[in-house]
Each structure stands twice: as C-alpha cells, then as structure tokens.
Amino acid sequence: MKTHGTLVTWNDDRGFGFIELPGGGERVFVHISAFPRGGVRPVVGELVSFEIDAREAGKKRAVRVMRCGSGLQSRRSRQPAAAHRSSSALGSLVTLLLLIAIGWYGYQQFSSNQEPPAAPRVHALRAAAPEPASPFSCDGRTRCPQMHSCAEARFFLRQCPGTQMDGDGDGVPCESQWCPAE
C-alpha cells in the first residue's frame, strides 16, 4: 500500500535518509536505491510516495519511492529522453569524425614539413665535382658590357647568380659582343 511522507533528513555522501510519516512523527529509513534511477538526487523537505517494507526486529524501510507528481511526467518524458539520447549519440559521432579529420589533416601537414627537400641531382653532381681553378670570380657583374672575354662571360653565366647575358636562352652568353654564333 502506498504511503506519503516528507523527506526530513538526507546524507548524500552515504546515500540514505529518513522519511517522516504525516501526523505521527514516525520516521522510516530510505536508501538511494529505493528512488528511481537517473532522477534528481533527493532533497530534504520534498514530499514522496512509497511503500513500506517491514524488516526483522520491526524495522521499517521505504521501497519503490516516487516523488509526488512525477509519475505522469516521467512517463511523458521517456520518449523525448530516448530521442535526446539518439541525437546525443549522433552529435558525439559527428564530433568524433570531425576530430579524426582534423587530426589526419594536421598529421599530413606535419609529415610533409618533416621530409627534407629533394635537391636536383644535376646540382649535386656539380657541387661534388671540384671545379678547375679559374682566374675569374663572381664579383657582382651581371651584363655583357662588363665582361672582357667570351670565357669570362661563360664562367659568369654558369657560376654566378643573377646574370643577364643570355637573352635568347640558348646557353651562349654575349653573342653579339664576345661569343659570336659558333
């Protein structure tokens, strides 16, 4: 048989308290396991409905505790809660996939920065082979009128950066001044 009472004490750390019956001042022990799962924690002063289970030595214990007025609300709210759980799972899945995509992108960027740049093999072979001693040196000259011979113009074109002596790009410098068409 259902009985009503007021929760007069509650120890949240230990998960139990006492319900006072109306009119008599009699108190009944209640454990957290008697309350519906997933609900709000019990609060001192709230009105509850419960059944009494008599234990040995005349001790009474409250079982199947319900908060007054929560029975209809909990039945109505079960379906939206299930819908909320599925949308929550979908949101978690989307978040997880987004994190995986960001991680993959970051890894690709990190690994592409870790690879040493590939040097052209032609330049590596040139650098490895010692150049014969030359009377010329790169001294900042870049144009044909600054040269004194075809050999000097060829040296500057091969060895010095920024030269402007091969207008037609055929590899022969200063064709009209020092190195006529050969």
C-alpha positions as CSV (number, residue, x, y, z in Angstrom):
1,M,0.0,0.0,0.0
2,K,1.3,3.4,-1.0
3,T,2.1,5.9,1.8
4,H,3.1,9.5,1.7
5,G,5.6,11.3,3.7
6,T,8.2,14.1,3.8
7,L,12.0,13.5,3.5
8,V,13.3,15.1,6.7
9,T,17.0,14.0,6.6
10,W,19.3,13.0,3.8
11,N,23.0,12.1,3.8
12,D,24.1,12.5,0.2
13,D,27.6,11.1,0.8
14,R,26.3,7.8,2.3
15,G,23.1,7.7,0.2
16,F,20.4,7.3,2.8
17,G,17.9,9.4,4.9
18,F,14.6,9.3,6.7
19,I,11.0,10.0,5.7
20,E,8.6,11.3,8.3
21,L,5.0,10.0,8.1
22,P,2.2,12.5,8.4
23,G,0.7,13.1,11.8
24,G,2.6,10.6,13.8
25,G,6.2,11.7,13.8
26,E,7.3,8.2,12.9
27,R,10.4,8.0,10.7
28,V,11.1,5.4,8.0
29,F,14.6,4.6,6.7
30,V,15.1,5.2,2.9
31,H,18.1,4.2,0.8
32,I,19.1,5.8,-2.5
33,S,18.4,2.5,-4.3
34,A,14.7,3.0,-3.5
35,F,14.5,6.1,-5.7
36,P,14.1,5.8,-9.5
37,R,17.4,5.6,-11.3
38,G,18.6,8.5,-13.4
39,G,16.5,11.0,-11.5
40,V,17.3,14.1,-9.4
41,R,19.1,13.5,-6.1
42,P,16.7,13.5,-3.1
43,V,16.1,16.9,-1.4
44,V,15.2,17.4,2.2
45,G,11.6,18.7,2.6
46,E,10.2,17.1,-0.6
47,L,7.0,15.1,-0.5
48,V,7.4,11.5,-1.6
49,S,5.1,8.4,-2.1
50,F,6.5,5.0,-1.1
51,E,5.7,1.5,0.1
52,I,6.8,0.2,3.5
53,D,8.8,-3.0,3.8
54,A,8.9,-4.4,7.3
55,R,12.3,-5.9,8.2
56,E,13.2,-8.2,11.1
57,A,13.0,-6.7,14.6
58,G,10.2,-4.4,13.5
59,K,12.4,-2.0,11.4
60,K,10.7,-0.3,8.6
61,R,12.2,0.6,5.2
62,A,10.8,2.7,2.4
63,V,10.8,0.9,-1.1
64,R,9.7,2.0,-4.6
65,V,9.9,5.7,-3.7
66,M,8.3,8.2,-6.1
67,R,8.3,11.9,-5.9
68,C,4.8,13.2,-5.8
69,G,3.6,14.5,-9.1
70,S,6.5,12.9,-11.0
71,G,4.7,9.7,-12.2
72,L,2.9,11.2,-15.1
73,Q,5.8,13.5,-16.0
74,S,8.3,10.6,-16.1
75,R,6.0,8.6,-18.4
76,R,5.7,11.5,-20.8
77,S,9.3,12.4,-20.7
78,R,10.6,8.8,-21.5
79,Q,10.2,9.1,-25.3
80,P,11.8,12.5,-25.6
81,A,14.7,11.3,-23.5
82,A,15.2,8.4,-25.9
83,A,15.2,10.9,-28.8
84,H,17.6,13.0,-26.9
85,R,19.9,10.0,-26.4
86,S,19.9,9.2,-30.1
87,S,20.6,12.8,-31.1
88,S,23.3,13.0,-28.4
89,A,24.9,9.8,-29.9
90,L,24.7,11.3,-33.4
91,G,26.3,14.5,-32.1
92,S,29.1,12.5,-30.5
93,L,29.7,10.6,-33.7
94,V,29.9,13.8,-35.7
95,T,32.3,15.3,-33.2
96,L,34.4,12.2,-33.3
97,L,34.6,12.2,-37.1
98,L,35.5,15.9,-37.1
99,L,38.3,15.3,-34.6
100,I,39.6,12.4,-36.7
101,A,39.6,14.6,-39.9
102,I,41.4,17.5,-38.1
103,G,43.9,15.0,-36.7
104,W,44.5,13.5,-40.2
105,Y,44.9,16.9,-41.8
106,G,47.3,18.0,-39.0
107,Y,49.4,14.8,-39.4
108,Q,49.6,15.3,-43.2
109,Q,50.8,18.9,-42.7
110,F,53.3,17.8,-40.1
111,S,54.7,14.9,-42.1
112,S,55.0,17.0,-45.3
113,N,57.1,19.5,-43.3
114,Q,59.4,16.8,-42.0
115,E,60.6,15.5,-45.4
116,P,63.8,17.1,-46.5
117,P,63.6,19.0,-49.7
118,A,64.8,17.0,-52.7
119,A,67.8,18.6,-54.3
120,P,68.2,18.3,-58.0
121,R,70.7,15.7,-58.9
122,V,72.4,17.8,-61.5
123,H,73.4,20.5,-59.0
124,A,74.5,17.8,-56.5
125,L,76.9,16.3,-59.1
126,R,78.2,19.7,-60.0
127,A,78.9,20.6,-56.4
128,A,80.6,17.3,-55.8
129,A,83.0,17.6,-58.7
130,P,85.7,20.1,-57.9
131,E,85.9,23.0,-60.4
132,P,89.2,23.6,-62.0
133,A,91.0,26.7,-60.8
134,S,89.7,29.7,-62.7
135,P,91.1,33.1,-63.0
136,F,87.6,34.5,-62.7
137,S,85.4,35.0,-59.6
138,C,81.8,36.2,-59.1
139,D,82.2,39.9,-58.2
140,G,78.7,41.2,-58.9
141,R,79.0,41.9,-62.6
142,T,75.9,40.7,-64.5
143,R,75.8,42.2,-68.0
144,C,77.9,41.7,-71.2
145,P,79.5,45.2,-71.3
146,Q,81.1,44.4,-68.0
147,M,82.9,41.3,-69.4
148,H,86.3,41.2,-71.0
149,S,86.2,37.9,-72.9
150,C,83.9,35.1,-74.0
151,A,85.5,32.7,-71.4
152,E,84.8,35.2,-68.7
153,A,81.1,35.6,-69.8
154,R,80.7,31.8,-69.9
155,F,82.1,31.5,-66.4
156,F,79.7,34.2,-65.1
157,L,76.7,32.6,-66.8
158,R,77.5,29.1,-65.3
159,Q,78.7,30.1,-61.9
160,C,77.3,33.4,-60.8
161,P,73.6,34.0,-59.9
162,G,71.6,36.9,-61.4
163,T,73.5,37.2,-64.7
164,Q,71.7,38.8,-67.6
165,M,73.9,37.7,-70.5
166,D,71.9,35.0,-72.3
167,G,69.0,36.9,-73.9
168,D,67.7,34.1,-76.1
169,G,68.3,31.3,-73.5
170,D,70.4,29.1,-75.7
171,G,73.3,28.8,-73.2
172,V,75.7,31.1,-75.2
173,P,76.3,34.4,-73.4
174,C,77.0,37.8,-75.1
175,E,76.5,36.5,-78.6
176,S,76.7,39.9,-80.2
177,Q,79.8,41.1,-78.3
178,W,82.1,38.4,-77.0
179,C,80.8,35.0,-78.2
180,P,79.6,35.1,-81.8
181,A,77.5,32.2,-83.1
182,E,79.7,29.2,-83.1
